[in-house]
Amino acid sequence: MSSVRSNYGRGGRKLKNEINVVPYIDVMLVLLVIFMVTAPLITPGVIELPSVGQASNIPTTPIEIEIDEKGAIKWRKRDPGAVGQAVERSALAQTLLNQLKPDQAVVIAADGKVSYDTVMKVMDDLRANGITKLGLLVDQKGKTDSKTSKSSKR
């Protein structure tokens, strides 16, 4: 008998048709750890909301609500020389309803540092009391004169 063994016998190796995915899993876990560590270190960008490229013009002179950065609310008619009158948020809607003409709009001029939540609460209070013509006063980009750079966006 012959003592020569064939390659396909007991001691020979066969080729595998499978992909070894263990190295890929290791790389993915390392990437996951890197992203989990670096994600909290990235600071979000600061945005300035009250600035737009173009805004629509209002046909009639609106009533303006001013909200300063501390959250104090004033209202005034947008006539030349009109002075803002302080009012509490709870009495704002009733005060405006007494002053509004039938086709007159209301615009909100909020400081850029006022929280979005404060502006939305004021808008919600006004809408709940029947004031539906609401807008936001913004600075248009590219304008230098402050009187012509403010307009209402609906």
C-alpha positions in Angstrom: 0.0 0.0 0.0 1.0 3.5 -0.7 1.9 5.8 2.1 1.1 8.9 0.2 -1.8 10.9 1.5 -4.1 12.9 -0.8 -4.8 16.6 -0.2 -8.5 15.8 0.3 -8.0 13.3 3.1 -8.0 13.8 6.8 -5.0 16.0 7.1 -5.7 18.4 4.2 -7.4 21.8 4.4 -10.4 22.9 2.5 -11.1 26.5 1.4 -13.9 28.3 3.2 -16.5 30.3 1.3 -17.3 32.5 4.2 -16.3 36.1 5.0 -14.7 36.7 8.4 -16.7 39.7 9.8 -15.0 39.9 13.2 -12.5 42.6 12.1 -15.3 44.7 10.6 -17.2 44.4 13.9 -14.1 45.5 15.8 -13.7 48.6 13.6 -17.3 49.5 13.9 -17.2 49.3 17.7 -14.1 51.5 17.8 -15.8 54.1 15.6 -18.9 54.0 17.8 -16.8 54.7 20.9 -15.0 57.6 19.2 -18.3 59.2 18.1 -19.8 58.7 21.6 -16.8 60.4 23.2 -16.6 63.3 20.8 -20.3 64.1 20.3 -20.8 65.8 23.7 -17.7 67.9 23.1 -19.1 69.5 19.9 -20.9 72.8 20.8 -23.9 73.7 18.7 -23.8 76.9 16.7 -25.3 80.2 17.9 -28.1 81.5 15.6 -29.6 85.0 15.3 -33.3 84.4 14.4 -34.8 87.9 13.8 -33.3 88.6 10.4 -34.7 87.8 7.0 -33.8 88.6 3.4 -37.3 89.7 2.4 -40.5 90.3 4.2 -44.0 91.3 3.1 -45.3 94.8 3.6 -48.5 95.5 5.6 -51.3 97.5 4.0 -52.5 99.2 7.2 -50.5 100.6 10.2 -50.4 97.7 12.7 -50.3 97.7 16.5 -46.8 96.7 17.7 -46.0 94.6 20.7 -42.5 95.0 22.0 -40.9 92.2 24.1 -37.5 93.2 25.6 -34.8 90.7 26.6 -36.1 90.6 30.2 -39.6 89.6 28.9 -41.3 92.9 29.7 -44.2 93.6 27.3 -45.2 97.0 25.8 -47.6 97.9 23.1 -47.9 100.9 20.9 -49.6 102.1 17.7 -47.0 102.4 14.9 -47.8 106.1 14.4 -45.0 108.7 14.4 -44.2 109.7 18.0 -46.2 106.9 19.6 -44.8 105.7 22.9 -45.0 102.2 24.2 -47.3 101.4 27.1 -46.3 98.7 29.5 -48.9 95.9 30.0 -49.0 92.5 31.7 -49.2 89.5 29.5 -52.6 88.5 31.0 -54.2 91.8 30.1 -52.5 92.2 26.7 -55.2 90.6 24.6 -58.0 92.6 26.1 -56.1 95.8 25.8 -55.4 95.2 22.1 -59.0 94.1 21.4 -60.1 97.5 22.7 -57.7 99.4 20.4 -57.9 97.3 17.2 -59.7 98.4 14.1 -61.5 95.6 12.1 -58.8 95.1 9.4 -55.8 96.0 11.5 -52.9 93.6 12.1 -50.7 93.1 15.2 -46.9 92.6 14.9 -44.6 91.3 17.6 -41.2 92.9 17.9 -39.2 90.6 20.2 -35.6 91.1 21.1 -33.2 88.5 19.6 -32.4 87.2 23.1 -36.0 86.6 24.1 -36.7 82.9 24.2 -38.8 81.3 21.5 -41.2 80.0 24.1 -42.0 83.5 25.4 -42.9 84.8 21.9 -45.0 81.7 21.2 -46.9 82.1 24.4 -47.8 85.7 23.6 -48.9 84.7 20.1 -51.0 81.8 21.5 -52.7 84.1 24.0 -53.6 86.6 21.3 -54.9 83.9 19.0 -57.0 82.4 21.8 -58.6 85.8 22.3 -59.6 86.2 18.6 -56.7 88.2 17.3 -55.8 86.3 14.1 -53.8 88.8 12.0 -50.4 88.3 13.7 -46.9 88.9 12.3 -43.3 89.1 13.5 -41.3 92.2 13.1 -37.8 91.5 11.6 -34.8 93.2 10.4 -34.2 92.7 6.6 -30.7 91.9 5.5 -29.0 94.5 3.4 -31.0 97.5 4.7 -29.2 100.3 6.7 -32.1 102.6 7.7 -33.8 101.1 10.7 -37.2 102.7 9.9 -37.3 101.0 6.4 -35.6 97.8 7.5 -38.5 96.6 9.7 -41.4 94.9 8.1 -43.9 92.2 9.1 -43.7 88.6 7.9 -46.9 86.6 7.9 
